[in-house]
Amino acid sequence: MTTGGREIEHGYPHLDTVRAAVHALFKRLSYDTVSTFGTSVLPVDVAFDETEDLHLGAQRVARAMVRQLHLPDARVVITFREMEHAANVELTAGPEYFIELNERFTKHRKDIGAALAHEVMHVYLHRLDLAFPGTRDNEILTDTAAAYLGAGWLLLDAYREHGPFSQKLGYLTPEEFGYVLAKRARFFGEDPAPWFTSPQAYDAYTAGAARARQDLRRPPLADAGWAARLRYAKDRRAAQDPRRADRPPAAGEGYAFEGPSPLRVSFPCPACHQRIRVPVRGRLQARCGLCKTLLDCDT
């Protein structure tokens, strides 16, 4: 948790890890299981005002997170104490859940749901045996999974900046949270925009959604922009010329030619980032074997 005017990082410094996390979710869970998370945790389920008992309310919100992530219904023990981080969870085989929250949440109850979304996701990933090496990447995986599976919009909504005061929960930047939520919105057809109470969170979601749309405009996808299409055509000609076959494609576009005969092109799925390989033969449709997304291509 960042407070008290400390500078909040913006942009997309962790984008490669975020994309790897989305891909890992689909690989580990499968399309069928991911599809069962089509409804996010709703604002009414995590609303928490000053009239509700602190511990009973926190347990109620935690149980909502447990249900959202399809975890077993079991006793939730939540304590508040002074600590450096926002929260901590005990990772055991279960079935109980033991979660510690920073005592500052006793005065910021609105954000308890966001902290619990991250910690309960730690439990989910632990029991799924899905982890990335290194603390930083594993925390990015946790934030990404929480956002993609319907609990993490609360983490973005906890982002606020008011003059000298600033606050952000989680390890992703606000725009990266927006990027993941936009990916989820497109995949499930669910728009989280009406749920944001923080104007800064809404702006970050809008920015992240714009960045996510760029993934849909990279060649060989049919909606690629004209400049990208020109670069792609130039790289395709080079791949078809044996004298220039070792020429690398345009940096950052993500596609790679394989051949020379028959020439094929591989590229990342814009939904789950699985590599897709198709023949180079003009306009065609390709379905991602991992997330089942149907893509219009112009190869």
ABEGO torsion letter per residue (X at the ends): XBBGGBBBBBEBAAAAAAAAAAAAAAAAAEAAAAAAAABBBBAAAABBBAABBAAAAAAAAAAAAAAAAGBBBBBBBBBBBBBABABBBBBBAOABBBBBBBAAAAABAAAAAAAAAAAAAAAAAAAAGBBBBEAAAAAAAAAAAAAAAGAAAAAAAABBBBEABBBBBEABBAAAAAAAAAAAAAAAGBBAAAABABAAAAAAAAAAAAAAAAAAABOABAABBAAAAAAAAAAAAAAABAAAAABBBBBGAGBBBBOAOBBBBBBBBAAAGBBBBBBBAEBBBBBBAAAGBBBBBBX
